[in-house]
Amino acid sequence: PACCWWPRFSIIFWVCFTLWHGPSEGFSTQVAVSVASRGALQLEAEQMDGMEQQWSIDASLTPAGEPRGDNSLENNGGPADKVAKRGENTIGNAHDAANKQIKDAEDRGKASVKSVTDRVNDVNKKIVTNISDGLKKGANDAGGPFANQTRKIIDDSSNSAKNSVEGGVNSSKVMVDTAIEGGSNASSGAVNKSRETLIDAWKNSTLPFAALDQDDNAKDEGNPKAFINFVAGGIVAFVVASLGLGYAIDKGAIPSLVMPKGRPSAMTICLVATSYALLVPGLISVSFSFNIIVVVGDWLRLGAVKDTEGNASPCTESTLSLIHGLFVHNNAMGGCFILLYAIIVPLFKVVALTLGEYWRCSEDEALVNRSRSCILTVHFISKWACPDMFAYILLLYLFRDLNQPPVLESFGHLDTGFAFFAAFCVLSTFASLGIRPPPKQPDEVAAPTLATRTLRLQTAISALTCMFWICLAVGIVGPCMCMRLDEKAFDRGEPADELAKVLVNKLNLVERLSTDVSIVRCSMALARWVLFTGEVNMMFAFVLLVGFAVVVPVWHMMVLLKVAYQQDGVEAATTRQPNPKPDSGYAAIDSATVLHQIAMLDVCIMGVAVVLLCSGSYRENGLLMFPGYGLFSLLAAEVFRYASHYMVMRAAQRSLGDLPAGVLLRGLSSDLS
């Protein structure tokens, strides 16, 4: 019937209108569409039910208006039957169409509500959570007089954000987008203001660490790796050229420069001159640089290393600047030790060698004895110019081991000054051993007594060797130097103390700034850096630490044990063979003497002591350094090694200085002509 089409038309009209405008017209429009559609469809369903009842009545009567029989509808194929069937089909189709339209309208309404709800949740997440929670934490951390100002900014931003959220819920998509943009701008301004407040609060305090500006990206200074490697290669080439020149002179290439008998060879003189040519740039060039930075997200960056004015700055030191800095910071003891080992010992060596050679050929026996004393003293103290090098090596591992980005950034590298000074230390040590002291008169040499104490000597040296091995193993594995964060340095009765305590606890700085240095771990790290970083200085450091501080002392103890058990030691020592066989007791004693003079475990121990003496400047920055049990174990190992050496030398009744330079340097110091 015609009366049934207008509800359908109204439904189609409202659905098309809803689809055309979409959810952008707001939540209220979608709800209205849903209500109107449901009402129209229900009205159509009621009309269809009335028509169904009317059709049923009409179909149950005859054309004359009389009731039909029970089977009249089934047996009669007249117009009433057709009308009834068509009515049933129409009603079913109408119900199906109405239910579908209702379901579609409900689905669109739910989708519209979900879209607006998602945008509201996104606003809540970006504005309310980000500003209220994040910035309140920053305000609480700021503490003191800065907290109220920061909290006011936060409350204003939060209220603005909440109003924007409500506007987005009650209005349209445009208003929601405006709220998001306004909240983001408010968040950015509040973050910048809070960051500036925190930096100003820290800078106005006397806390150990210094606040860095956001645009300060300084990590460490010094020369680039390529330049350092180039300088190291130049040092090696210079040394090789110098040795080649000395060898050519000894072979007679320049007859006027050939050294007379009894004097050191030209190769030895060239090696001494080369080593001291490297000393001056080793003192004035940058030797070591490092820096430690604590990163508190995007809020705050703190430098644990300060300059003389109290500003955060990378530490870039040469030997001379380090000595000056120690005296400026009232650390006179540390400055005196570095001055002694780096400057006074090298100067004393060159003066003593000059006097020794000047008095060597004197006719006065007293002056000859003085010459012998000068050269023997140089042999003994020659290696003691190296403690600074071991100190730099261990500090390098310490600072690189602290690196734990992104919270803690720690940097360190050895520079050109280290390469110059390390080359000087090694070359001058070997060159001084190549200079023989004048021999004593035959009647001054004591008779050997090794045979009468062989059994006692063997027992003693065996016991000392075992104790040496045990102490050395414990010492190189255990920590020889430790660093910890001093929490008391952050409690100075200032408003910023609370902020400092929060940072120390939240960032776990006590654990992050704690590290132990052992020779084994340092050696493994050096080997790794040699292979993967391509730093030539790492190779120099590895040779010094592993070769001279560990391998040579072990080698020395093995040679001493061999001397104690060698049967022909008495004969060789008695006859004083000028050129002993390599397997004779005299050659073994000669080698033990040389190894004792180049074994640098004792120098490494002194390097750790120098670092601890100079750690007063680090204590001002809240960093404490102290010795580990490995250092005392290494010291005990050296005591056993020294005792073994002097027991063997005394048993052979031979003074340390009366021995030649040794089979390792015999060709270097002998007359090659």
Buried (B, 14 or more C-beta within 10 A) or exposed (E): EEEEEEBBEBBEEBBEEBEEEBBEBBBEBBEBBBEBBBEBBEBBBEBBEEBBEEBEEEBEEEEEEEEBEEEBBEEBEEEBBEBBEEBEEBBEEBBEBBEEBBEBBEEBBEEBBEBBEEBBEBBBEBBBEBBBEBBBBBBBBBBBEBBEBBBEBBBEBBEBBBEBBEBBBEBBBEBBBBBBEBBBEBBEEBBEBBBEBBBBBBBEBEBBBBBBEEEEEEEBBBBEBEEBBBBBEEBEEBBEEBBEBBBBBBEEEEEEBBBEEEBBBBBBBBBBBBBBBBBEBBBBBBBBBBBBBBBBEEBBBBBBBBBEEEEBBBBBBBBBBBBBBBBEBEBEEBBBBBBBBBBEBBEBBBEBBEBBBEBBEBEEEEBBBBBBBBBBBBBBBBBBBBBBBBBBBBBBBBBBBBEEEEBBBBBBBBBBBBBBBBBBBBBBBBBBBBBBBBBBEEEEBEEBEBEEBBEEBEEBBBEBBEBBBBBBEBBBBBBBBBBBBBBEBBEEEBBBBBBBBBBBEEBEBEEBBBBBBBBBBBBBBBBEBBEEEEBBBBBBBBBBBBEBBBBBBBBBBEBBBBBBEBEBBBBBBBEBBEEBEEEBBBBBBBBBBBBBBBBBBBBBBBBBBBBBBBBBBBBEBBBBBEBBEBBBBBBBBBBBBBBBBEBBBBBBBBBBBBBBBBBBBBEBBBEBE
